């Protein structure tokens, strides 16, 4: 474990700070922490990162899709999944 002196990186989730590495701190010990701006890669903006994520998702969908030959699958999914009567168009 690291010494309890110094700065540490971590993530705040659901009201709790989670250090990225072990820290030698006793249970109940008081600490001070500072909030910093999230790190953004110099060559990529948030918008580009989001767009890249959507492109990756689209590629996964395209890679996983199959032709079923069923033309009303989206409209009649309950019929095909659960055996319910077909809905009228």
PyMOL Python script that loads the backbone (N, CA, C, O; Angstrom):
from pymol import cmd

cmd.read_pdbstr("""\
ATOM      1  N   UNK A   1       0.828  -1.188   0.000  1.00  0.00           N
ATOM      2  CA  UNK A   1       0.000   0.000   0.000  1.00  0.00           C
ATOM      3  C   UNK A   1       0.863   1.238   0.000  1.00  0.00           C
ATOM      4  O   UNK A   1       1.993   1.242   0.488  1.00  0.00           O
ATOM      5  N   UNK A   2       0.300   2.280  -0.558  1.00  0.00           N
ATOM      6  CA  UNK A   2       0.996   3.552  -0.652  1.00  0.00           C
ATOM      7  C   UNK A   2       0.940   4.295   0.679  1.00  0.00           C
ATOM      8  O   UNK A   2       0.105   3.999   1.534  1.00  0.00           O
ATOM      9  N   UNK A   3       1.828   5.252   0.841  1.00  0.00           N
ATOM     10  CA  UNK A   3       1.779   6.153   1.991  1.00  0.00           C
ATOM     11  C   UNK A   3       0.494   6.956   1.926  1.00  0.00           C
ATOM     12  O   UNK A   3      -0.073   7.137   0.848  1.00  0.00           O
ATOM     13  N   UNK A   4       0.023   7.445   3.086  1.00  0.00           N
ATOM     14  CA  UNK A   4      -1.212   8.217   3.075  1.00  0.00           C
ATOM     15  C   UNK A   4      -0.978   9.686   2.767  1.00  0.00           C
ATOM     16  O   UNK A   4      -1.901  10.490   2.896  1.00  0.00           O
ATOM     17  N   UNK A   5       0.236  10.060   2.360  1.00  0.00           N
ATOM     18  CA  UNK A   5       0.525  11.437   1.975  1.00  0.00           C
ATOM     19  C   UNK A   5       0.569  11.521   0.462  1.00  0.00           C
ATOM     20  O   UNK A   5       1.027  10.591  -0.201  1.00  0.00           O
ATOM     21  N   UNK A   6       0.096  12.629  -0.086  1.00  0.00           N
ATOM     22  CA  UNK A   6       0.163  12.819  -1.524  1.00  0.00           C
ATOM     23  C   UNK A   6      -1.208  12.926  -2.152  1.00  0.00           C
ATOM     24  O   UNK A   6      -2.225  12.973  -1.461  1.00  0.00           O
ATOM     25  N   UNK A   7      -1.219  12.963  -3.451  1.00  0.00           N
ATOM     26  CA  UNK A   7      -2.456  13.068  -4.218  1.00  0.00           C
ATOM     27  C   UNK A   7      -2.738  11.747  -4.906  1.00  0.00           C
ATOM     28  O   UNK A   7      -1.822  11.021  -5.293  1.00  0.00           O
ATOM     29  N   UNK A   8      -4.017  11.447  -5.051  1.00  0.00           N
ATOM     30  CA  UNK A   8      -4.422  10.210  -5.692  1.00  0.00           C
ATOM     31  C   UNK A   8      -5.563  10.500  -6.646  1.00  0.00           C
ATOM     32  O   UNK A   8      -6.381  11.383  -6.389  1.00  0.00           O
ATOM     33  N   UNK A   9      -5.625   9.773  -7.731  1.00  0.00           N
ATOM     34  CA  UNK A   9      -6.741   9.891  -8.662  1.00  0.00           C
ATOM     35  C   UNK A   9      -7.812   8.904  -8.262  1.00  0.00           C
ATOM     36  O   UNK A   9      -7.523   7.855  -7.687  1.00  0.00           O
ATOM     37  N   UNK A  10      -9.065   9.248  -8.573  1.00  0.00           N
ATOM     38  CA  UNK A  10     -10.166   8.361  -8.275  1.00  0.00           C
ATOM     39  C   UNK A  10     -11.405   8.797  -9.043  1.00  0.00           C
ATOM     40  O   UNK A  10     -11.364   9.748  -9.822  1.00  0.00           O
ATOM     41  N   UNK A  11     -12.496   8.096  -8.816  1.00  0.00           N
ATOM     42  CA  UNK A  11     -13.765   8.380  -9.485  1.00  0.00           C
ATOM     43  C   UNK A  11     -14.849   8.478  -8.421  1.00  0.00           C
ATOM     44  O   UNK A  11     -14.879   7.681  -7.483  1.00  0.00           O
ATOM     45  N   UNK A  12     -15.731   9.448  -8.565  1.00  0.00           N
ATOM     46  CA  UNK A  12     -16.855   9.644  -7.655  1.00  0.00           C
ATOM     47  C   UNK A  12     -18.082   8.994  -8.255  1.00  0.00           C
ATOM     48  O   UNK A  12     -18.509   9.357  -9.351  1.00  0.00           O
ATOM     49  N   UNK A  13     -18.663   8.020  -7.534  1.00  0.00           N
ATOM     50  CA  UNK A  13     -19.868   7.321  -7.998  1.00  0.00           C
ATOM     51  C   UNK A  13     -20.819   7.120  -6.826  1.00  0.00           C
ATOM     52  O   UNK A  13     -20.427   6.636  -5.765  1.00  0.00           O
ATOM     53  N   UNK A  14     -22.067   7.498  -7.036  1.00  0.00           N
ATOM     54  CA  UNK A  14     -23.116   7.258  -6.038  1.00  0.00           C
ATOM     55  C   UNK A  14     -22.734   7.715  -4.641  1.00  0.00           C
ATOM     56  O   UNK A  14     -22.981   7.011  -3.662  1.00  0.00           O
ATOM     57  N   UNK A  15     -22.129   8.899  -4.548  1.00  0.00           N
ATOM     58  CA  UNK A  15     -21.810   9.480  -3.247  1.00  0.00           C
ATOM     59  C   UNK A  15     -20.541   8.967  -2.599  1.00  0.00           C
ATOM     60  O   UNK A  15     -20.278   9.287  -1.439  1.00  0.00           O
ATOM     61  N   UNK A  16     -19.736   8.172  -3.317  1.00  0.00           N
ATOM     62  CA  UNK A  16     -18.517   7.595  -2.750  1.00  0.00           C
ATOM     63  C   UNK A  16     -17.352   7.851  -3.700  1.00  0.00           C
ATOM     64  O   UNK A  16     -17.482   7.683  -4.912  1.00  0.00           O
ATOM     65  N   UNK A  17     -16.204   8.262  -3.140  1.00  0.00           N
ATOM     66  CA  UNK A  17     -14.992   8.425  -3.938  1.00  0.00           C
ATOM     67  C   UNK A  17     -14.260   7.094  -3.957  1.00  0.00           C
ATOM     68  O   UNK A  17     -13.982   6.521  -2.903  1.00  0.00           O
ATOM     69  N   UNK A  18     -13.945   6.600  -5.147  1.00  0.00           N
ATOM     70  CA  UNK A  18     -13.245   5.328  -5.332  1.00  0.00           C
ATOM     71  C   UNK A  18     -11.839   5.618  -5.866  1.00  0.00           C
ATOM     72  O   UNK A  18     -11.701   6.005  -7.026  1.00  0.00           O
ATOM     73  N   UNK A  19     -10.792   5.439  -5.049  1.00  0.00           N
ATOM     74  CA  UNK A  19      -9.423   5.673  -5.538  1.00  0.00           C
ATOM     75  C   UNK A  19      -9.054   4.667  -6.627  1.00  0.00           C
ATOM     76  O   UNK A  19      -9.512   3.525  -6.614  1.00  0.00           O
ATOM     77  N   UNK A  20      -8.219   5.112  -7.568  1.00  0.00           N
ATOM     78  CA  UNK A  20      -7.764   4.223  -8.634  1.00  0.00           C
ATOM     79  C   UNK A  20      -6.685   3.259  -8.159  1.00  0.00           C
ATOM     80  O   UNK A  20      -6.413   2.267  -8.836  1.00  0.00           O
ATOM     81  N   UNK A  21      -6.068   3.523  -7.020  1.00  0.00           N
ATOM     82  CA  UNK A  21      -5.031   2.666  -6.481  1.00  0.00           C
ATOM     83  C   UNK A  21      -5.215   2.577  -4.969  1.00  0.00           C
ATOM     84  O   UNK A  21      -5.851   3.454  -4.385  1.00  0.00           O
ATOM     85  N   UNK A  22      -4.679   1.546  -4.320  1.00  0.00           N
ATOM     86  CA  UNK A  22      -4.829   1.426  -2.870  1.00  0.00           C
ATOM     87  C   UNK A  22      -4.205   2.608  -2.136  1.00  0.00           C
ATOM     88  O   UNK A  22      -3.159   3.121  -2.533  1.00  0.00           O
ATOM     89  N   UNK A  23      -4.860   3.028  -1.063  1.00  0.00           N
ATOM     90  CA  UNK A  23      -4.381   4.136  -0.245  1.00  0.00           C
ATOM     91  C   UNK A  23      -4.420   3.679   1.209  1.00  0.00           C
ATOM     92  O   UNK A  23      -5.423   3.125   1.659  1.00  0.00           O
ATOM     93  N   UNK A  24      -3.327   3.911   1.951  1.00  0.00           N
ATOM     94  CA  UNK A  24      -3.258   3.507   3.361  1.00  0.00           C
ATOM     95  C   UNK A  24      -3.986   4.545   4.212  1.00  0.00           C
ATOM     96  O   UNK A  24      -3.389   5.523   4.662  1.00  0.00           O
ATOM     97  N   UNK A  25      -5.278   4.320   4.425  1.00  0.00           N
ATOM     98  CA  UNK A  25      -6.092   5.221   5.227  1.00  0.00           C
ATOM     99  C   UNK A  25      -6.886   4.374   6.211  1.00  0.00           C
ATOM    100  O   UNK A  25      -7.453   3.344   5.846  1.00  0.00           O
ATOM    101  N   UNK A  26      -6.918   4.819   7.461  1.00  0.00           N
ATOM    102  CA  UNK A  26      -7.698   4.090   8.473  1.00  0.00           C
ATOM    103  C   UNK A  26      -9.169   4.395   8.296  1.00  0.00           C
ATOM    104  O   UNK A  26      -9.535   5.498   7.890  1.00  0.00           O
ATOM    105  N   UNK A  27     -10.022   3.417   8.602  1.00  0.00           N
ATOM    106  CA  UNK A  27     -11.460   3.613   8.524  1.00  0.00           C
ATOM    107  C   UNK A  27     -11.853   4.755   9.456  1.00  0.00           C
ATOM    108  O   UNK A  27     -11.480   4.758  10.629  1.00  0.00           O
ATOM    109  N   UNK A  28     -12.596   5.710   8.944  1.00  0.00           N
ATOM    110  CA  UNK A  28     -13.026   6.858   9.733  1.00  0.00           C
ATOM    111  C   UNK A  28     -12.047   8.020   9.724  1.00  0.00           C
ATOM    112  O   UNK A  28     -12.356   9.089  10.251  1.00  0.00           O
ATOM    113  N   UNK A  29     -10.870   7.831   9.134  1.00  0.00           N
ATOM    114  CA  UNK A  29      -9.880   8.908   9.080  1.00  0.00           C
ATOM    115  C   UNK A  29     -10.388  10.028   8.183  1.00  0.00           C
ATOM    116  O   UNK A  29     -10.944   9.765   7.117  1.00  0.00           O
ATOM    117  N   UNK A  30     -10.201  11.275   8.606  1.00  0.00           N
ATOM    118  CA  UNK A  30     -10.630  12.409   7.797  1.00  0.00           C
ATOM    119  C   UNK A  30      -9.648  12.618   6.650  1.00  0.00           C
ATOM    120  O   UNK A  30      -8.438  12.461   6.811  1.00  0.00           O
ATOM    121  N   UNK A  31     -10.187  12.970   5.504  1.00  0.00           N
ATOM    122  CA  UNK A  31      -9.370  13.214   4.316  1.00  0.00           C
ATOM    123  C   UNK A  31      -9.834  14.504   3.653  1.00  0.00           C
ATOM    124  O   UNK A  31     -10.927  15.000   3.928  1.00  0.00           O
ATOM    125  N   UNK A  32      -8.995  15.037   2.782  1.00  0.00           N
ATOM    126  CA  UNK A  32      -9.346  16.191   1.959  1.00  0.00           C
ATOM    127  C   UNK A  32      -9.199  15.752   0.513  1.00  0.00           C
ATOM    128  O   UNK A  32      -8.202  15.126   0.155  1.00  0.00           O
ATOM    129  N   UNK A  33     -10.173  16.069  -0.318  1.00  0.00           N
ATOM    130  CA  UNK A  33     -10.031  15.755  -1.735  1.00  0.00           C
ATOM    131  C   UNK A  33     -10.430  16.965  -2.558  1.00  0.00           C
ATOM    132  O   UNK A  33     -11.218  17.801  -2.118  1.00  0.00           O
ATOM    133  N   UNK A  34      -9.876  17.048  -3.759  1.00  0.00           N
ATOM    134  CA  UNK A  34     -10.132  18.158  -4.670  1.00  0.00           C
ATOM    135  C   UNK A  34     -10.804  17.633  -5.919  1.00  0.00           C
ATOM    136  O   UNK A  34     -10.501  16.531  -6.376  1.00  0.00           O
ATOM    137  N   UNK A  35     -11.708  18.408  -6.469  1.00  0.00           N
ATOM    138  CA  UNK A  35     -12.351  18.041  -7.728  1.00  0.00           C
ATOM    139  C   UNK A  35     -11.574  18.669  -8.870  1.00  0.00           C
ATOM    140  O   UNK A  35     -11.174  19.831  -8.793  1.00  0.00           O
ATOM    141  N   UNK A  36     -11.363  17.908  -9.920  1.00  0.00           N
ATOM    142  CA  UNK A  36     -10.644  18.388 -11.097  1.00  0.00           C
ATOM    143  C   UNK A  36     -11.494  18.130 -12.327  1.00  0.00           C
ATOM    144  O   UNK A  36     -12.385  17.281 -12.312  1.00  0.00           O
ATOM    145  N   UNK A  37     -11.217  18.858 -13.381  1.00  0.00           N
ATOM    146  CA  UNK A  37     -11.910  18.642 -14.649  1.00  0.00           C
ATOM    147  C   UNK A  37     -11.488  17.304 -15.226  1.00  0.00           C
ATOM    148  O   UNK A  37     -10.319  16.932 -15.125  1.00  0.00           O
ATOM    149  N   UNK A  38     -12.424  16.567 -15.835  1.00  0.00           N
ATOM    150  CA  UNK A  38     -12.050  15.290 -16.468  1.00  0.00           C
ATOM    151  C   UNK A  38     -11.000  15.521 -17.548  1.00  0.00           C
ATOM    152  O   UNK A  38     -11.004  16.543 -18.235  1.00  0.00           O
ATOM    153  N   UNK A  39     -10.113  14.559 -17.681  1.00  0.00           N
ATOM    154  CA  UNK A  39      -9.080  14.652 -18.707  1.00  0.00           C
ATOM    155  C   UNK A  39      -9.656  14.314 -20.073  1.00  0.00           C
ATOM    156  O   UNK A  39     -10.309  13.285 -20.246  1.00  0.00           O
ATOM    157  N   UNK A  40      -9.411  15.183 -21.036  1.00  0.00           N
ATOM    158  CA  UNK A  40      -9.845  14.955 -22.409  1.00  0.00           C
ATOM    159  C   UNK A  40      -8.582  14.840 -23.256  1.00  0.00           C
ATOM    160  O   UNK A  40      -7.715  15.711 -23.192  1.00  0.00           O
ATOM    161  N   UNK A  41      -8.469  13.783 -24.043  1.00  0.00           N
ATOM    162  CA  UNK A  41      -7.288  13.663 -24.902  1.00  0.00           C
ATOM    163  C   UNK A  41      -7.112  14.914 -25.757  1.00  0.00           C
ATOM    164  O   UNK A  41      -8.086  15.479 -26.254  1.00  0.00           O
ATOM    165  N   UNK A  42      -5.875  15.336 -25.921  1.00  0.00           N
ATOM    166  CA  UNK A  42      -5.584  16.562 -26.659  1.00  0.00           C
ATOM    167  C   UNK A  42      -6.084  16.532 -28.093  1.00  0.00           C
ATOM    168  O   UNK A  42      -6.477  17.568 -28.629  1.00  0.00           O
ATOM    169  N   UNK A  43      -6.078  15.387 -28.711  1.00  0.00           N
ATOM    170  CA  UNK A  43      -6.427  15.293 -30.126  1.00  0.00           C
ATOM    171  C   UNK A  43      -7.875  14.878 -30.370  1.00  0.00           C
ATOM    172  O   UNK A  43      -8.249  14.593 -31.508  1.00  0.00           O
ATOM    173  N   UNK A  44      -8.697  14.841 -29.315  1.00  0.00           N
ATOM    174  CA  UNK A  44     -10.060  14.356 -29.519  1.00  0.00           C
ATOM    175  C   UNK A  44     -11.010  15.090 -28.572  1.00  0.00           C
ATOM    176  O   UNK A  44     -10.804  15.083 -27.359  1.00  0.00           O
ATOM    177  N   UNK A  45     -12.035  15.714 -29.114  1.00  0.00           N
ATOM    178  CA  UNK A  45     -13.014  16.408 -28.287  1.00  0.00           C
ATOM    179  C   UNK A  45     -14.078  15.427 -27.814  1.00  0.00           C
ATOM    180  O   UNK A  45     -14.155  14.302 -28.307  1.00  0.00           O
ATOM    181  N   UNK A  46     -14.898  15.856 -26.859  1.00  0.00           N
ATOM    182  CA  UNK A  46     -15.982  15.004 -26.365  1.00  0.00           C
ATOM    183  C   UNK A  46     -16.927  14.623 -27.497  1.00  0.00           C
ATOM    184  O   UNK A  46     -17.375  13.479 -27.575  1.00  0.00           O
ATOM    185  N   UNK A  47     -17.229  15.568 -28.366  1.00  0.00           N
ATOM    186  CA  UNK A  47     -18.152  15.310 -29.469  1.00  0.00           C
ATOM    187  C   UNK A  47     -17.605  14.228 -30.394  1.00  0.00           C
ATOM    188  O   UNK A  47     -18.345  13.344 -30.826  1.00  0.00           O
ATOM    189  N   UNK A  48     -16.322  14.298 -30.694  1.00  0.00           N
ATOM    190  CA  UNK A  48     -15.715  13.280 -31.559  1.00  0.00           C
ATOM    191  C   UNK A  48     -15.726  11.919 -30.887  1.00  0.00           C
ATOM    192  O   UNK A  48     -15.939  10.902 -31.547  1.00  0.00           O
ATOM    193  N   UNK A  49     -15.496  11.890 -29.570  1.00  0.00           N
ATOM    194  CA  UNK A  49     -15.493  10.623 -28.835  1.00  0.00           C
ATOM    195  C   UNK A  49     -16.883   9.997 -28.840  1.00  0.00           C
ATOM    196  O   UNK A  49     -17.015   8.784 -29.004  1.00  0.00           O
ATOM    197  N   UNK A  50     -17.912  10.805 -28.663  1.00  0.00           N
ATOM    198  CA  UNK A  50     -19.289  10.307 -28.693  1.00  0.00           C
ATOM    199  C   UNK A  50     -19.632   9.786 -30.082  1.00  0.00           C
ATOM    200  O   UNK A  50     -20.218   8.713 -30.223  1.00  0.00           O
ATOM    201  N   UNK A  51     -19.261  10.554 -31.110  1.00  0.00           N
ATOM    202  CA  UNK A  51     -19.532  10.138 -32.479  1.00  0.00           C
ATOM    203  C   UNK A  51     -18.829   8.810 -32.785  1.00  0.00           C
ATOM    204  O   UNK A  51     -19.394   7.942 -33.451  1.00  0.00           O
ATOM    205  N   UNK A  52     -17.606   8.660 -32.298  1.00  0.00           N
ATOM    206  CA  UNK A  52     -16.871   7.412 -32.521  1.00  0.00           C
ATOM    207  C   UNK A  52     -17.582   6.239 -31.841  1.00  0.00           C
ATOM    208  O   UNK A  52     -17.637   5.140 -32.393  1.00  0.00           O
ATOM    209  N   UNK A  53     -18.123   6.471 -30.651  1.00  0.00           N
ATOM    210  CA  UNK A  53     -18.867   5.431 -29.939  1.00  0.00           C
ATOM    211  C   UNK A  53     -20.096   4.992 -30.713  1.00  0.00           C
ATOM    212  O   UNK A  53     -20.395   3.800 -30.790  1.00  0.00           O
ATOM    213  N   UNK A  54     -20.817   5.964 -31.294  1.00  0.00           N
ATOM    214  CA  UNK A  54     -21.998   5.624 -32.088  1.00  0.00           C
ATOM    215  C   UNK A  54     -21.619   4.839 -33.330  1.00  0.00           C
ATOM    216  O   UNK A  54     -22.324   3.909 -33.721  1.00  0.00           O
ATOM    217  N   UNK A  55     -20.502   5.212 -33.955  1.00  0.00           N
ATOM    218  CA  UNK A  55     -20.045   4.464 -35.129  1.00  0.00           C
ATOM    219  C   UNK A  55     -19.694   3.020 -34.759  1.00  0.00           C
ATOM    220  O   UNK A  55     -19.986   2.090 -35.511  1.00  0.00           O
ATOM    221  N   UNK A  56     -19.072   2.847 -33.604  1.00  0.00           N
ATOM    222  CA  UNK A  56     -18.737   1.496 -33.157  1.00  0.00           C
ATOM    223  C   UNK A  56     -20.003   0.685 -32.883  1.00  0.00           C
ATOM    224  O   UNK A  56     -20.075  -0.493 -33.234  1.00  0.00           O
ATOM    225  N   UNK A  57     -20.999   1.313 -32.259  1.00  0.00           N
ATOM    226  CA  UNK A  57     -22.263   0.626 -31.994  1.00  0.00           C
ATOM    227  C   UNK A  57     -22.953   0.236 -33.303  1.00  0.00           C
ATOM    228  O   UNK A  57     -23.448  -0.883 -33.439  1.00  0.00           O
ATOM    229  N   UNK A  58     -22.983   1.157 -34.257  1.00  0.00           N
ATOM    230  CA  UNK A  58     -23.596   0.864 -35.556  1.00  0.00           C
ATOM    231  C   UNK A  58     -22.895  -0.316 -36.231  1.00  0.00           C
ATOM    232  O   UNK A  58     -23.547  -1.166 -36.837  1.00  0.00           O
ATOM    233  N   UNK A  59     -21.566  -0.365 -36.126  1.00  0.00           N
ATOM    234  CA  UNK A  59     -20.808  -1.459 -36.743  1.00  0.00           C
ATOM    235  C   UNK A  59     -21.150  -2.784 -36.080  1.00  0.00           C
ATOM    236  O   UNK A  59     -21.294  -3.800 -36.761  1.00  0.00           O
ATOM    237  N   UNK A  60     -21.281  -2.782 -34.748  1.00  0.00           N
ATOM    238  CA  UNK A  60     -21.650  -4.010 -34.025  1.00  0.00           C
ATOM    239  C   UNK A  60     -23.021  -4.502 -34.482  1.00  0.00           C
ATOM    240  O   UNK A  60     -23.213  -5.696 -34.714  1.00  0.00           O
ATOM    241  N   UNK A  61     -23.974  -3.575 -34.610  1.00  0.00           N
ATOM    242  CA  UNK A  61     -25.320  -3.943 -35.054  1.00  0.00           C
ATOM    243  C   UNK A  61     -25.278  -4.535 -36.457  1.00  0.00           C
ATOM    244  O   UNK A  61     -25.914  -5.554 -36.727  1.00  0.00           O
ATOM    245  N   UNK A  62     -24.523  -3.893 -37.353  1.00  0.00           N
ATOM    246  CA  UNK A  62     -24.414  -4.402 -38.719  1.00  0.00           C
ATOM    247  C   UNK A  62     -23.751  -5.774 -38.748  1.00  0.00           C
ATOM    248  O   UNK A  62     -24.154  -6.640 -39.524  1.00  0.00           O
ATOM    249  N   UNK A  63     -22.734  -5.978 -37.907  1.00  0.00           N
ATOM    250  CA  UNK A  63     -22.029  -7.261 -37.882  1.00  0.00           C
ATOM    251  C   UNK A  63     -22.913  -8.385 -37.337  1.00  0.00           C
ATOM    252  O   UNK A  63     -22.745  -9.544 -37.716  1.00  0.00           O
ATOM    253  N   UNK A  64     -23.845  -8.052 -36.458  1.00  0.00           N
ATOM    254  CA  UNK A  64     -24.648  -9.072 -35.786  1.00  0.00           C
ATOM    255  C   UNK A  64     -26.015  -9.319 -36.432  1.00  0.00           C
ATOM    256  O   UNK A  64     -26.691 -10.286 -36.078  1.00  0.00           O
ATOM    257  N   UNK A  65     -26.427  -8.477 -37.358  1.00  0.00           N
ATOM    258  CA  UNK A  65     -27.759  -8.651 -37.928  1.00  0.00           C
ATOM    259  C   UNK A  65     -27.793  -9.863 -38.863  1.00  0.00           C
ATOM    260  O   UNK A  65     -26.801 -10.211 -39.504  1.00  0.00           O
ATOM    261  N   UNK A  66     -28.971 -10.490 -38.916  1.00  0.00           N
ATOM    262  CA  UNK A  66     -29.165 -11.623 -39.806  1.00  0.00           C
ATOM    263  C   UNK A  66     -30.482 -11.444 -40.543  1.00  0.00           C
ATOM    264  O   UNK A  66     -31.399 -10.792 -40.043  1.00  0.00           O
ATOM    265  N   UNK A  67     -30.570 -12.013 -41.710  1.00  0.00           N
ATOM    266  CA  UNK A  67     -31.800 -11.964 -42.501  1.00  0.00           C
ATOM    267  C   UNK A  67     -32.669 -13.138 -42.074  1.00  0.00           C
ATOM    268  O   UNK A  67     -32.282 -14.295 -42.241  1.00  0.00           O
ATOM    269  N   UNK A  68     -33.851 -12.842 -41.521  1.00  0.00           N
ATOM    270  CA  UNK A  68     -34.745 -13.901 -41.028  1.00  0.00           C
ATOM    271  C   UNK A  68     -35.768 -14.330 -42.065  1.00  0.00           C
ATOM    272  O   UNK A  68     -36.319 -15.428 -41.978  1.00  0.00           O
ATOM    273  N   UNK A  69     -36.027 -13.469 -43.052  1.00  0.00           N
ATOM    274  CA  UNK A  69     -37.061 -13.774 -44.025  1.00  0.00           C
ATOM    275  C   UNK A  69     -38.456 -13.464 -43.511  1.00  0.00           C
ATOM    276  O   UNK A  69     -39.440 -13.706 -44.211  1.00  0.00           O
ATOM    277  N   UNK A  70     -38.557 -12.936 -42.308  1.00  0.00           N
ATOM    278  CA  UNK A  70     -39.854 -12.603 -41.718  1.00  0.00           C
ATOM    279  C   UNK A  70     -40.056 -11.098 -41.901  1.00  0.00           C
ATOM    280  O   UNK A  70     -39.358 -10.291 -41.287  1.00  0.00           O
ATOM    281  N   UNK A  71     -41.017 -10.731 -42.749  1.00  0.00           N
ATOM    282  CA  UNK A  71     -41.186  -9.315 -43.094  1.00  0.00           C
ATOM    283  C   UNK A  71     -41.888  -8.496 -42.018  1.00  0.00           C
ATOM    284  O   UNK A  71     -41.764  -7.272 -42.003  1.00  0.00           O
ATOM    285  N   UNK A  72     -42.626  -9.150 -41.110  1.00  0.00           N
ATOM    286  CA  UNK A  72     -43.359  -8.401 -40.079  1.00  0.00           C
ATOM    287  C   UNK A  72     -42.799  -8.646 -38.676  1.00  0.00           C
ATOM    288  O   UNK A  72     -43.528  -8.530 -37.691  1.00  0.00           O
ATOM    289  N   UNK A  73     -41.530  -8.979 -38.583  1.00  0.00           N
ATOM    290  CA  UNK A  73     -40.930  -9.339 -37.303  1.00  0.00           C
ATOM    291  C   UNK A  73     -41.022  -8.204 -36.282  1.00  0.00           C
ATOM    292  O   UNK A  73     -41.363  -8.459 -35.127  1.00  0.00           O
ATOM    293  N   UNK A  74     -40.734  -6.980 -36.666  1.00  0.00           N
ATOM    294  CA  UNK A  74     -40.787  -5.866 -35.717  1.00  0.00           C
ATOM    295  C   UNK A  74     -42.208  -5.646 -35.217  1.00  0.00           C
ATOM    296  O   UNK A  74     -42.420  -5.450 -34.020  1.00  0.00           O
ATOM    297  N   UNK A  75     -43.181  -5.676 -36.119  1.00  0.00           N
ATOM    298  CA  UNK A  75     -44.575  -5.422 -35.756  1.00  0.00           C
ATOM    299  C   UNK A  75     -45.177  -6.581 -34.947  1.00  0.00           C
ATOM    300  O   UNK A  75     -45.994  -6.354 -34.055  1.00  0.00           O
ATOM    301  N   UNK A  76     -44.782  -7.796 -35.251  1.00  0.00           N
ATOM    302  CA  UNK A  76     -45.374  -8.978 -34.619  1.00  0.00           C
ATOM    303  C   UNK A  76     -44.413  -9.671 -33.643  1.00  0.00           C
ATOM    304  O   UNK A  76     -44.501 -10.883 -33.449  1.00  0.00           O
ATOM    305  N   UNK A  77     -43.512  -8.922 -33.038  1.00  0.00           N
ATOM    306  CA  UNK A  77     -42.489  -9.558 -32.193  1.00  0.00           C
ATOM    307  C   UNK A  77     -43.095 -10.365 -31.050  1.00  0.00           C
ATOM    308  O   UNK A  77     -42.545 -11.411 -30.702  1.00  0.00           O
ATOM    309  N   UNK A  78     -44.209  -9.927 -30.445  1.00  0.00           N
ATOM    310  CA  UNK A  78     -44.828 -10.707 -29.366  1.00  0.00           C
ATOM    311  C   UNK A  78     -45.311 -12.066 -29.879  1.00  0.00           C
ATOM    312  O   UNK A  78     -45.215 -13.074 -29.178  1.00  0.00           O
ATOM    313  N   UNK A  79     -45.823 -12.080 -31.093  1.00  0.00           N
ATOM    314  CA  UNK A  79     -46.277 -13.358 -31.680  1.00  0.00           C
ATOM    315  C   UNK A  79     -45.100 -14.323 -31.838  1.00  0.00           C
ATOM    316  O   UNK A  79     -45.191 -15.494 -31.471  1.00  0.00           O
ATOM    317  N   UNK A  80     -43.989 -13.813 -32.391  1.00  0.00           N
ATOM    318  CA  UNK A  80     -42.847 -14.681 -32.663  1.00  0.00           C
ATOM    319  C   UNK A  80     -42.080 -15.050 -31.389  1.00  0.00           C
ATOM    320  O   UNK A  80     -41.523 -16.144 -31.304  1.00  0.00           O
ATOM    321  N   UNK A  81     -42.046 -14.159 -30.407  1.00  0.00           N
ATOM    322  CA  UNK A  81     -41.322 -14.452 -29.170  1.00  0.00           C
ATOM    323  C   UNK A  81     -42.141 -15.241 -28.157  1.00  0.00           C
ATOM    324  O   UNK A  81     -41.627 -16.154 -27.510  1.00  0.00           O
ATOM    325  N   UNK A  82     -43.431 -14.883 -28.019  1.00  0.00           N
ATOM    326  CA  UNK A  82     -44.241 -15.433 -26.933  1.00  0.00           C
ATOM    327  C   UNK A  82     -45.439 -16.266 -27.401  1.00  0.00           C
ATOM    328  O   UNK A  82     -46.161 -16.826 -26.575  1.00  0.00           O
ATOM    329  N   UNK A  83     -45.652 -16.351 -28.705  1.00  0.00           N
ATOM    330  CA  UNK A  83     -46.762 -17.151 -29.217  1.00  0.00           C
ATOM    331  C   UNK A  83     -48.123 -16.508 -29.075  1.00  0.00           C
ATOM    332  O   UNK A  83     -49.139 -17.194 -29.183  1.00  0.00           O
ATOM    333  N   UNK A  84     -48.170 -15.204 -28.834  1.00  0.00           N
ATOM    334  CA  UNK A  84     -49.462 -14.523 -28.744  1.00  0.00           C
ATOM    335  C   UNK A  84     -50.068 -14.421 -30.138  1.00  0.00           C
ATOM    336  O   UNK A  84     -49.345 -14.531 -31.128  1.00  0.00           O
ATOM    337  N   UNK A  85     -51.395 -14.212 -30.237  1.00  0.00           N
ATOM    338  CA  UNK A  85     -52.003 -14.052 -31.564  1.00  0.00           C
ATOM    339  C   UNK A  85     -51.398 -12.834 -32.288  1.00  0.00           C
ATOM    340  O   UNK A  85     -51.018 -11.844 -31.663  1.00  0.00           O
ATOM    341  N   UNK A  86     -51.324 -12.940 -33.612  1.00  0.00           N
ATOM    342  CA  UNK A  86     -50.805 -11.817 -34.395  1.00  0.00           C
ATOM    343  C   UNK A  86     -51.734 -10.604 -34.255  1.00  0.00           C
ATOM    344  O   UNK A  86     -52.956 -10.733 -34.184  1.00  0.00           O
ATOM    345  N   UNK A  87     -51.112  -9.435 -34.220  1.00  0.00           N
ATOM    346  CA  UNK A  87     -51.866  -8.170 -34.180  1.00  0.00           C
ATOM    347  C   UNK A  87     -52.298  -7.805 -35.580  1.00  0.00           C
ATOM    348  O   UNK A  87     -51.611  -8.124 -36.551  1.00  0.00           O
ATOM    349  N   UNK A  88     -53.431  -7.138 -35.691  1.00  0.00           N
ATOM    350  CA  UNK A  88     -53.878  -6.683 -37.010  1.00  0.00           C
ATOM    351  C   UNK A  88     -53.039  -5.502 -37.439  1.00  0.00           C
ATOM    352  O   UNK A  88     -52.590  -4.710 -36.611  1.00  0.00           O
ATOM    353  N   UNK A  89     -52.832  -5.389 -38.733  1.00  0.00           N
ATOM    354  CA  UNK A  89     -51.996  -4.304 -39.286  1.00  0.00           C
ATOM    355  C   UNK A  89     -52.612  -2.974 -39.107  1.00  0.00           C
ATOM    356  O   UNK A  89     -52.035  -1.966 -39.516  1.00  0.00           O
TER     357      UNK A  89
END
""", "prot")
cmd.dss("prot")
cmd.show_as("cartoon", "prot")
cmd.util.cbc("prot")
cmd.orient("prot")
